Amino acid sequence: MSDRTKTRSSEESRLMEMAVERLPGGVLGSARFPDDLGFVVKRGRGSKLWDVSGREYIDFLLGSGPMILGHAHPAVVAAVREQLEHGTTYFLVNEPVIKLADELCRAVPCAEQVRFTSTGSEATFFALRAARAWRKREKVLKFEGGYHGSHDYALMSSSPKSPKAFPAATPDSAGIPHVISGEVLIAPYNDLATVEALLAVHADTLAAVIVEPFQRLLAPMPGFLAGLRAVTSRYEIPLIFDEVVTGFRFAYGGAQEYYGVVPDLAALGKIIGGGFPLAAVCGREEIMKNFDPRFDGTPDFIAQVGTLNGNPIAAVAGLATLAELRKPGAYTRLHGTGRALRDGLAELVTQSGLPAQVIGETTVFDLVFTDRPLTDYRAMLTADGALLRAFNAECLKQGIVKGKEKLYVSLAHSDEDVKRALEVFGAALASLPRKAKTA
Ligand SMILES: Cc1ncc(COP(=O)(O)O)c(C=O)c1O
């Protein structure tokens, strides 16, 4: 049980000061210090994390998704230990990475061939390049609010504060060349009619449509993904599923298996590297074959090299993770744990009377503070972010770590973890300020 009586040690305070001095904002990604993550991790095991002061947390962040077996899973640790003795990187094809490529092709419906990268951002970047090389067009269509990593084409209208009229793109970062905005068309998620209208006008300039099949927390409405598949096929535009989050999480075959719609290409990441830096582009051989260096010098060739791509440590960690996921009952258990937590949280929200709802699927979900129906990014903008931040901060104080806008579950979470988390969620909801009702 988490010992909440412990206070922050002088060692942890010293490390935090050093982090603030040496890392911009004292953080690694978009979390804000110290509100989002007011501790320094010392170690993790199973569903738990411990900070430098010795305080214990139940972890629903899970390294932002990869740790579907929990931290330091014995099978992953053993596989990595064994591989460490044989070398850590070769820049050459090796046994683990060939076996991983084969397993990805067995598992993921669209995958006939695989090209490895080190991050999910690279995977979406090279999926887009592959689509351009094959289709001999340049523009891409993505969805407002969709996140595909942090490269220039991806950081378009992922989180616009004041969205523009469709299909105009808004860059999400400083430092992105102006011209890129003109290369990306933006469409509303879950709105097939608008996508069809945009494609009717722009199909001839488009190289790809890229989508998170499950966009952040938004599930696809019935027929949306099938409709995207149909319209992109009609115009022969490659459809790319960004399955960096959903791959091996929603089902062994990812969202394409879960929702029953098969794209031309997919970007995979997170789980396939078992907690190490490894990601991949996979898809139809007809498009993927252009990564073959023998095409160098032809107009079809897709240049793509990375020093650590196909790293054997990451590959054995990924293979060990996938082997655990193939064990009978693994997904039933994962979805069962997620359902208990998600539905429990939803019930607490109803009881609280707060204008809030729980959205998402059983293995990725969160609380959103709005009572509006949520099907696209603009509806998500109506949510009260301050209330969510207050909820998250209260959870953290009580030893529950979650993402800023996401909860991931793992096979390591026990019934006891779910019970404890629900107690904390209930207390956190009760602690939130209520708006006075006007008569
Ligand atoms: C859907 C999606 N695509 C791409 C990425 C980028 O992956 P990475 O952080 O490994 O670059 C992420 C990261 O969270 C993601 O959620």
The ligand as an SDF file (V2000), in Angstrom:
LIG
                    3D

 16 16  0  0  0  0  0  0  0  0999 V2000
   -1.0370    8.0820  -32.2270 C   0  0  0  0  0  0  0  0  0  0  0  0
    0.4190    8.4300  -32.0700 C   0  0  0  0  0  0  0  0  0  0  0  0
    1.1900    8.5070  -33.1670 N   0  0  0  0  0  0  0  0  0  0  0  0
    2.5070    8.7960  -33.0810 C   0  0  0  0  0  0  0  0  0  0  0  0
    3.1070    9.0390  -31.8730 C   0  0  0  0  0  0  0  0  0  0  0  0
    4.5560    9.3700  -31.8170 C   0  0  0  0  0  0  0  0  0  0  0  0
    5.2850    8.3230  -31.2930 O   0  0  0  0  0  0  0  0  0  0  0  0
    6.7050    8.6230  -30.5950 P   0  0  0  0  0  0  0  0  0  0  0  0
    6.3930    9.3820  -29.3330 O   0  0  0  0  0  0  0  0  0  0  0  0
    7.2880    7.2620  -30.3520 O   0  0  0  0  0  0  0  0  0  0  0  0
    7.4990    9.4230  -31.5650 O   0  0  0  0  0  0  0  0  0  0  0  0
    2.3520    8.9620  -30.7100 C   0  0  0  0  0  0  0  0  0  0  0  0
    2.9660    9.2100  -29.4020 C   0  0  0  0  0  0  0  0  0  0  0  0
    2.3580    9.1980  -28.3770 O   0  0  0  0  0  0  0  0  0  0  0  0
    0.9610    8.6670  -30.8000 C   0  0  0  0  0  0  0  0  0  0  0  0
    0.1880    8.6290  -29.7080 O   0  0  0  0  0  0  0  0  0  0  0  0
  1  2  1  0
  2  3  1  0
  2 15  2  0
  3  4  2  0
  4  5  1  0
  5  6  1  0
  5 12  2  0
  6  7  1  0
  7  8  1  0
  8  9  2  0
  8 10  1  0
  8 11  1  0
 12 13  1  0
 12 15  1  0
 13 14  2  0
 15 16  1  0
M  END
$$$$
